[in-house]
Amino acid sequence: MSLRIRLTLLYTLLFVLCGGALIAITYGLLAANLSRTTVTEYGPDAPPPEFIDACKRVLNGGPTEDANLRGKCQAAYDEGLIAGVESQREATLAALLWQSGLSLGAATLLSAAAGWFVAGRVLRPVQRLTTAARAATEHNLSARVALGGPRDELRELADTFDGMLDRLQRSFEGQRQFIANASHELRTPLTVMRTSVDVVLAKPHATEAEMVGMARDVRAAVEHAETLIEALLTLARSNGGLHASEPTDLATVAEDVLDGTDRRDRQFQSALEPALTTGDPILLERLTANLVDNAVRYNEAGGTIWITTSTVDGQARLEVANQGPAVEPGAIGELFQPFRRLHERTGTDGFGLGLAIVASIAQVHGGAVRATPRPDGGLRVTVTLPG
């Protein structure tokens, strides 16, 4: 039984119950107001015709031998009047009952038809939702309900469904773009390896130096691919949610990262105060390492890097800032997208995954990341995590 039929039956049943209650109340009130009178002397039987004829003569002024006949006639008249009133009462109540029943039956049919129509109108948005859901596939998420009208529960449901389709469409498009970019990045070291091998194999008598050069090129390409795969696995792990959670001090994590960082010729200034949070220590270390690596990589020669940890308003905060080329404010959002590089960066200068991994790890820990350009060049990235 469809929902429309069930709603129609529900509307009709409610109408019948309310109509029946209204008829019962009306019948009871009318019966209470039409007073019942009992015939006492003659009862329900009519007086004999001789008595009626005698009463007519007496009432018309004719002679009579019975001195009490006039009183008897008056009493009979009163009894007849009372009997007529009682008969009229019963007839009125009976007419009310069956006429109301007929009216209720006719009105029930009309209410069923109206209920069927109203149920169809009410369920029309649901049908549009069903149509949009059936039309939505992995390759086509453009269908939308776009329900108009007043902002009621069905409108909110339709808007929520449209919002869900928007998020799914962005997610699928992002996944497709991510897969395409990852494939392109992985193809680069494979191309290098193939080219190096083909060049050596094309020579009939390759020298030992050429073989060693090929081996070095292949090794560098393998390391490049290995680093990229490790970054992709880290990003996938952070997107998959927390698998371990324990109290962690960001100050301690930052100290460990700084101890293992290749600083090149960069100058570090650190102010590490306790910043306690709860999460996956490995992912939090990767988050910090990516920020420091970016600050080293995209800095100027002999530039400065500032790293601070603190607790502000009960939240743990990690901030990494660096000198370097100026960054346009409009390009900040692209830095947190996978495989997105600024125009100053080349395909061999990182993979464009560092800040994407940072944003993913912060999000899975219930935190947030904010990046702002520094006035004299470079970037300041602030990560805030629950305390």
Salt bridges, closest charged atoms under 4 A:
ASP66 OD2 - LYS72 NZ 3.73
GLU86 OE2 - ARG36 NH1 2.81
GLU90 OE2 - ARG36 NH2 3.26
GLU90 OE2 - ARG89 NH1 3.21
ASP159 OD2 - ARG151 NH1 2.86
ASP159 OD2 - ARG155 NE 3.31
ASP166 OD1 - ARG144 NH2 2.61
GLU185 OE2 - ARG341 NH2 2.99
GLU210 OE2 - LYS203 NZ 2.46
GLU223 OE2 - ARG219 NE 3.39
GLU230 OE2 - ARG286 NH2 3.15
ASP265 OD1 - ARG266 NH1 2.52
ASP280 OD2 - ARG237 NH2 2.92
ASP293 OD2 - ARG297 NH2 3.14
GLU319 OE2 - ARG380 NE 3.43
GLU344 OE2 - HIS343 NE2 3.01
ASP349 OD1 - ARG297 NH1 3.67
ASP376 OD1 - ARG374 NH1 2.73
